[in-house]
């Protein structure tokens, strides 16, 4: 066998290759958390920062 399989995401990895699925998952979690804030009633809400253009 010339490749390994990541035990977390199932990706096929070359010999010596390191899977970055955990780092990517953490980046996504951090991005979502950064968009959340607690409003004056103590509830969480999404705070959309930056411009979002929908055509």
Residue pairs with C-beta under 8 A, 6 or more apart in sequence:
2 14
2 15
3 12
3 13
3 14
3 15
4 12
4 13
4 15
4 17
5 11
5 12
5 13
6 13
6 19
6 21
8 19
8 21
8 22
9 19
9 21
11 19
11 21
13 19
34 49
35 46
35 47
35 48
35 49
36 44
36 45
36 46
36 47
37 44
37 45
37 47
38 44
38 45
39 45
